[in-house]
Amino acid sequence: MNFPISLSLTPIAASDAVPLSQWLTTEGGVRWIPLGSTNAIARVMAVFDTPGDRLSQLQTLARQRSRLRCYDKTYQIVAVTPHPQPLHLLRVGLRPRRTMPDSVGRAIHAQCLRWIEAGDSSLSQLVHDAPSSPWGLGCWQQEGNWYLSIGLLQAELLSPLLWGMAADLGGTLTLAKVPCDLGSIVELVAANSYDGLLQQKPRSSLTLELRSPTSFKQQKDIQPFPLVDSVFNSLLRRWNLFAPDAQKLPEQIEWGGVVAAYDLKTYAPKMRAAEIGALGWIRYRFRDRDCQQQATALAGFAEYAGIGRKTAMGMGQAVTSF
């Protein structure tokens, strides 16, 4: 599989460094994605448009030519990390040039499909036609700043998405007829596997923050309140669609959980059809140990997949805390 590989870099005082653009020569193309820096470590990700054994090539290069010049600084390579995980959560800053409409979910979905199409046109069509979306997409505001959030549920989506996105980083795109300046850095918020989520320590109590309107189909009606069964059965269905066979969960689970506390309000975003959903936070408590393990895994999965209906259109964006 063609997966991206990131370099972790630490700044050094040196002049004999290879420019990043010349450091890697490869058949096909490579695009570099800035991932930002924390604790004096900068990170960049190499994304390739053709498959190949890139990891061993980059590891060899890192040993032979470990000093890089990029972003007007000289760096020493300290780690080469592959990203083959199926689950990724990405975030990119946005600066709308005028007021954003209530809902930009369809525009975000269309933009992300265009990015994937630039990297793999056949995969873009498969995603478009999929009966259940292999991602959770959202656009939300925090402390006055706008962010585009992309959760991926399959490993093969990451490279094509980033390949297409790389051409727009630091530039301008249009969402719902609003010109937006796209950030130049992609934040890799989280990456994991289905097995990794199952290996988490089971929690008896967990909290979900619903960052965009969240609702559930209940027979012929729409239920905005995030009841235990509604939340965790919707996550369970998505999990079993995309998880490897060895990590699939039982289809019928008696959750036995309760709502321990919540602070929610209903909100009706202006979409093509009338919608209503819950915003805020809600805490659940589970007594049974097996249910705790499965609920903990699904709560972690919620950050990538979203919860409930229309998660590919901006609804159901969630953050989990324990």
N, C-alpha and C positions, 0 to 999 in steps of 0.2 A: 504494500500500500504506500501511496505517496503522502507522507506526513511531514509537517513542518519541524524544524529543529531550531532551538534558540541558543544563543551564546550569552553567557553571563560575563560581564566585563568590569574590571576595576581600574579607575584612572591611575596613570603613572606619569612620572616626569621623564620623557624620553623623546628623541627625535626620529629614530630609525624605525618607522612603523609603515605598514602597508595600508593604503586606503581601502576602506571596506568595499568599495565598488570594484577593486582589482584583486581582492583577497581570494575570491572563489571563482574559478572558471569551471563551467559545467555544460554538458550537452543540454539543449533546451534552455529555458530561462530561469532566473532566480530573482525574486524581489525581496527586499529587506523591510521588515515591519518594526518600527520602534515600539518597544514595550514599556518604556519609562524606566525610572531608577528609584531605588530605595536603599537606604543604609550604604551609600557610596558604591552600590552595585548597579550598573546599567545593563539593560537587556535588549537584545535585538533578535528577531526571528527571521530565519530564511525560509521562504516559501517557494516551492518548485512547481513548474508546469508539466513536468514529465516524471514518471516513476523512476526509481533507481536506489542504489545503496548509498544514500547520502551521509548517513551517520558515520560510517567508518572513514569516509572521505574527509568529513569535517573534523573528526577526531585526529586524524593524521595531520591535517593542516594546522590544527591548533597546537600540536606539539612542535611542528617545524617552523611555523610563522605565527607566533603567539601574540605579537603586538599589532594592534589595529589602530588606524586613524579614522575616526568618524565623529560627526557632530562637533567638529572643531576641537576635539580632544584626542589624546593618545590613551589607549587602553591595553591592559593585559587580559587575555582570555583566561578565565578561571573555571569555566564549566561549559560543557556542550551537552544539551539536554533535548532528547527527542520528545515529541508530543503525539504519541499514538493513541491516547485515551479517547474513548468514545464521547465523553461528556466534557464540554467546555463552556465557560461563561465569559463572554467578552463584553467590554464596555468602552464606548468612544464618546468623547465630548461633542456637543452640538451647540452652535450659537445661532439661533434663529434671528433673522434680520427684521422680522416683525412678529406680531403676536401669533402664536401657534393656535390652530383650531383645537376644539375639544378632543378630537380623536384623529390620530395620524396612523392608526394601525394598518390600514390597507396600503398606505404610501410606504411604510416601513417594510411591509411584506414584499411589495413590488421592488423596492430598492435592493433588498437582500437577495431576491431572485436574480436581479440583474448582475449583482456581484458574482454569484455562483455561476451564472451563465458565462461570464467572462473567463472563468477558470475551467468550466466543464459544462458545455451546453446540454448534453444529454442528461446529466445529473440534475440540472435546473428543471428540466421537464418532469423528471421523476418526482422531485420535491413538490412541484406545482400540482401534480396529479395524485399525490399520495392521499389515501383516505384519512390518515391521521398525520399531522405535520410533525416532522422530525426535529422541530425546534420550538423555542418559546421566544417571542420578540416583544420588545416594549420600548417606549420612549417616555421618560419621566423627568421631573424637575426636583432637584434637591438643593436647598440653600441658594436658590436663585440660578443654579446651573442646570442645563439640560444634558441628558445622557441618552444615548442609544444603547440598549441592552440586547444581547443576542445569546441565547442558550442553545447549544447544539447537543443532540442526542445520539449522533452517529459520527464515528471518527472520520469517515470519508468526506464530510462536509467542510472540515476546517480549512484545508489547503485551497480548494476552489474559492471559498468565501473570502479568505484573506488575499488571494491573488487578485480578485476583482476589487476589493476594498483598497488595496495598496495604491491603485491609480488615483483614488479620490482623497486620500489622507492629506490634510492640510489645504484642501480645496473647497469648492462650493458645490452643493447639490440642492435639489429642490424636493421638499416633502410637502404634499398636500398644497401645492402652489406657493409654499413659503420658502424663499432662499435661505439656506442654512450653511454656515461655515462648519465643516467637519474637522474635528481635532486631528492633530498630526501623530498622536500616540494611541495605540490600542492597549487598553488595560486587560491583561489576562487575569480576571478576578479569581477563577477557580478552574481546576481540571481534575477529573476523577474517572473511575471506572464503576460499573455496576457492582462488581465484587467489592471494590473499595468502600462503596456506600454501605454494603451489607456487613462489612467488618467494623463499622463504627460501634462504639459502646452504646448499648441500648439505653434509652432515656425514658423515664416514666412521665416526664413533663416536657413539652416543647411548645414553642410559640411561633406562629406564622404572621409576618407583617405583609399585608396585602397592599401592594404599591399601586396597583391599577384595578379598576372595577372587576370584581370576580363574581361569577354566577354559575349555576349548574342546571342542566336539563333534568326536569323531574316529570316524567311521563310527557304530557302535552304542555306543561307549564315551565316557567323559569324560576328557580329558587335562588335568591341572592344571599341567604344566610349560609355561612360555611359550616354546616352540620358535620359531625365526625364522619359518618358514612359517605356523605357527598364528596368531601375533600379526599379522603384516603382511597375510596373506590375509584374515583376519577384518576388519581395518580397511579393506582395499581393497574388500570387498563393501559395507560400509556407505557408504564414500565414494561409490562409483558409484551407489548408490541415491539419494543426496541432492544430489550435486554437479551444477551445470549441465553441459550436454553438452560445452561447450568445455573443461571442466576434468576430464572423466572420464579415468581412467587405464586402460592396457591390462589386460585381464582376466587374461592369463597372464603372470606375471613370474617369471623365475628369479632369486630374491633373492641367492643366492650369499653370504649373510651367515653369520656365526658368533656364537655366544655367547662374549663375551670375559671376562665375570666375572659373578658373581651372589651374592646373599645372600638366599635364599628359604626359606620354611617353608610347609607345607601347613596349611590351617585349614578346619574344617568348621562353617560357620554353621548354626544350627538353623532350617531353613526347613521348609516343608510337605513337601518331598521331600528325600531325603538329598543333600547337596551337599558338595563339597570343592573348594578352590581354593588358589592360590598367593598368598602375601603376601611383600613385601620389594622388592628391586630387582634389576634385571638389565641388563647392558650388552651391546650388539650392535656388531659391526663389519662394514662393507660395503666392498668393494674397487672394484666397478664404479661409475663416475660416475653413470650413469642410475639405478641402484638407490639410490645415495646420495640423489639428489634426491627420488625417490619415497618412500623410507623416511623422510626428514626431514619431508616434508609429512604423511605418515600418522602419524608420531609426534606432531606438533603436533595433528593431528586427534583423537588418542587422548584428549587432555585434555577435549575436548567430548563425544565419543561414548562413551568407555569402551572396554574391550577384551574380546573374547570373548563369553561367554554372559550373558544376563540383566542387561544393563547398565541396563535400565529398572527393575530390581528391586534396585539397590544393589551389584551385583557389577561387577568389572572397572574400578573407578575408578583412574585413572592420572595421574601427573604426569611430564612429560618434562624431561630436562636434556641438554645437549650438551657 
